[in-house]
Amino acid sequence: MSLLSRVTMAPQGPEVSRLVYGVWRLLQDPQGAGVQRVLEKIQTCLDCGITTFDHADIYGGYQCEEVFGAALRAQPGLRQRMELVTKCGIMLVNPARPANRLKHYDYSRQHIIASVEQSLRQLATDYLDVLLLHRPSPLLDPSEVAEALQTLRTQGKVRHLGVSNFTPAQFDMLSSWLPFPLVTNQVELHPLRPEPFLDGTLDQCLRQRISPMAWSPLAGGRLLSGEGPAETRVREVLASLGQKHEALPEQILYAWLLKHPARILPVLGTNHTGRITSAVRALSLNLDTQDWFAVWSAAMGTEVP
């Protein structure tokens, strides 16, 4: 039985798990990235109800999708038990992409379609549950993007579309060109980054009833080990709340995001199976309003106005 609740990402979006497993560090696992090790992490996620996996074409120098896909080829039945999210649009300078002279963005119709088809091959699947445009580009032509995305949806290769790191204005602009709704905006969300809480990003998600995805929910580990004044203040509060709730600091941080009414979907970035299962405890933690604002005030360095 799943230990994790599920949520519909948007009114016309997919059903996903409340926590998401992010694969961007897949190749950094001290135990390697062989098929059996990747399968172990996939199975750990599925056993505790984490069924949504977050990818991007560029992760691991364009290699993570292929490594994950090798595991699905070994056990193809797993695909029906999960939702696959991936991203396109960032062009890295990398031996895998020799034509890229410098880092840039590409949202041409040709590139979007080619990138999705490459992701499908590497992930060993016929469709993506959600495709995200990875970063907004000054040259993004909404008409051309809409045409490419409509083609992919008609072909059944992409079921839902979202964005990542878009401002509310950029989100609205693209939405106005699409005949179907965007289902999420994946943004950096944690106590050290207050902007999405204040600049309309989460307000827009609430207005449109969509669940944002939170990348780097632990601030890349800084909230657990960073030495800056904000990190230190937050850790002191996390220690106090950890005693109150009998929980680990990272469980408190996940619960802090989960408490927000926008139904934030934290993206886990760990390679440790024990920390994957531990994260699920966050769903049962009941932070009260003052607990939440204790973390917020510690991150800001002052009480609320």
N, C-alpha and C positions, 0 to 999 in steps of 0.2 A: 504494500500500500504506500502511496506517495506521502512523504512527510511534508511536502511543500504545497501551499495553495497555488492556484493558477489564476490568471487574470486575462481578460480580453484586452489586447493592447490599445484598441480603438473601437468605436462603434461598428466599423466594418473591417476591423483588423483581425489578426490571428489570435488564438489563445496561446499564451506563453507561460512559462514558469515565473514565479515571483522573484527568483534570483536567476541570473544568467551567468554562464561560464564563458569567459573570454580566453581566446587561444593565443593572444599576441606574444606570450612568453613561452609558447610550446617548445621551441628549440632551445630554451635556456634551462630546461629541466636537468638538474645534476644527475638524474637517473637515465637520461637520454630521451630520445624521441622515436624509439623503435615502435613497431606496430603494437606489441604487447603492452608497452608502457602507456601508449596513448589510449588503447582499449581499457586499461585499468582506470584511467581518469574518466573516460566516458562512462564506464559502468558505475563508478563511484557517484558521478553526477546523477545518472538515471535512477540509481537505487534510492537516492534521497530526494528525488523529485525535481532535480534541475534538468530540464529537458531542452532548454534553449541555449544554443551555442553561437557565440559572436565571433565572426571572422572579418578579415579584410584582405583584399588581394595582395597588399604590400607586406603583411605581417611576416616576420622572419625572413625578410629579403625575398619576398614572393614565394616562400617555401611552405608556410604553415598550412595552407589549404591542402597542398599535396600530401603532407604528412598525415593530416587528419583523414583525408580521403583514402589513404592506404589502409587505415584502420577500418573504414566503412567497407572497403572492398573485401577485407578479411571476414567481416561479419555484416553483410549487407542488410540483414533484418533490423539492425539498429536504426537505420534511417527513418523507419516508420514510427519510431518512438521519440523523435526529436524535431525541433524547429531549427533551421539553419538561417542565420543572418550573415550577410557579408556586405562589403563596401567596395566602391570603386571611385576613381577620379584623381587620386594622388599619383603622380608620376615621379618615382624615385630614380636617382642616379645609382644604378646597380648593374652588375654584370648580367643579370637576367633580363635587363632592358637596355641593351647597348645603344639604342637610338636616343635615349634621354640624356641630353647634354647638361641639363640642370634640373633641379627639382621644380615641378610646376603642376598645374592641374589641367585635366582634359575631360570635358563633358561633351565632346562631339558625339553625334549619333554613332559613328563608326566605332569609337573607342568604347562607349558604354556597352554596345552589343558584343563587341569582341571580348571585353573584360568579363561580362557575365558568362559567355560561352566558355571562356577559359576557367572561370571559377567552377562551373558545372562539371567540367572534365576533371578538374583537380579534386573536387569534393565527392566525386563518384555519385552524383545525383542528377535527376532530370529536372529539378526545379529548386528555386530558392524560396523560402517562406517570406523573407524580407530582404530587399536590396536597399542599402543606404548610400546616398551620395556623401562621400566622406568629409569633404570640406567645401565651403562655398567658394566659388571662383568669380573674379571680376568679369571673366569672359563667358560665364554661363549664359547660354541662349535658351530661355525657357521653352521656346517653340521647338527647337531641335531636341532638347531633353525629353519633352513630352512625347514627341514622335517616337523616339527610341524606346521609351518606357512602355508606351502603348503597344508597340510591336512585340516587346518581350512578354507583356501580359497576355496578348492575344495568342502568342505561341505557347503559353503555359509555362514559360521558363522562370517567370517572376510572379509571385502571387500578390505581394504587397510591397509598397514603396515607402521609405522614410528618408530622413536626412540625418546628418551628424554635424554638430558644431555650427548650425545655422542660427542666426539671430531671428527674432520673431518677424521682422520685416522681410528677411530673405525667405523664411518659411512661407509667409503669406504670399509673396510674389510668385514663388514656384507653384503653390497650391492653386493660384488663380488660373494657371495654364493647364492644369491637369483635369481630366474627366473622372478621376477617382481620387479619394482622399489620401493624404500622407498619414501614416499610422504611428510615427514616433519621431522624436528628435533626440539623438544620443549626444549628450554633452558632458563635460567634466563637472562633476558634482561631489563636493565634500565640504566640511566646515571651513576650510581655508579658502574656498572659492565662493564667496557670497553672491557674485554677480547674477547667476541664473535665478536666484531667489528674489532678486530685486529689480532686474531689468526687463521683466515681462516674459521671460522664457517659460517659467513654470506657470505663470498666469495664463499664458496662451494654451499650454497643455490642459490646464483645468477647464478653460473655456471650451476647448474642442474635445474634451473627454478622451485625451490620448495619454498613454503612459510614457514618460521620458525614460530613456536608458541612461544610467550614470556610469561613465567610464572614470577610472581612477578613484573609486570611492574611499580609498585609504590614503589619497594624495600621493600615490606612488610609494607608499610605505613611510612617508615623512611623518604622518601622524602617530606612527608607532615607534619611530626611532630618530626623527629629526631633532636638531638641537636649537632651532630658532625659538624666539620667545613665544610665538603663537602656538607652535607645536608643543612646547613645554606646558603652556597653560592648559591646552586641550587635554594633554595626557594626564594632568593632575585631576581634571574633572572626570575623565574616563576611568581612572583608578577608583575614584569615589563612587561613581555609578556602578562600576564593576562589583564593588563590595555590596552595594545595595541590591543589585539584581543577580548576584552570583554569576557574573558573565565576564568574558574576556573583552579587552578594549576593542578589538575588531568587531566582535559581535554587537557591542554598543553602537559602533559607528554604522554598521549596516542597519540596525534597528532605528537609528536616528534618521536615516534616509527613508526607510520603510514607513515611518510615521507620517511623512508628508502627505497631504490629501491628494496630490497629483499621482499617487500610486507609482512612485519611482521604482525602476527596475535596476538594482545594483549589478554591475558586471564584475564578477570575481576574476582576479588575475593570478591566482596562486597555482603553483605546480604541485603543492603538497596535498595529497588526498585527505589527510587528517584535517587540514584547514578548510577543505571543501565541505566535509560533513559538519564541521564545527560551525560554519557560517549559517547553516540552516537553523541553528538555535535562535538566531536573531528574529526569526518570524514569530517566536512565542514570547519575546520580551515585550513588556508593556511599559515603555517609557511614558511618564506623565508629561504634561506641558512644561512644568518647571525643569524636569530633566532635560528636555529638548533645548530650552532656552539657556540652560547652564552651559551646554556645549557651544551654542551659538555665541553667547557672551564671552566665553573663554577664547574663541577663535577671533572675535572682533577686538578683544582687549578692553571692552567696556560694556556696561549694561545697556539695554535697549533704551531709546530716548523716552 
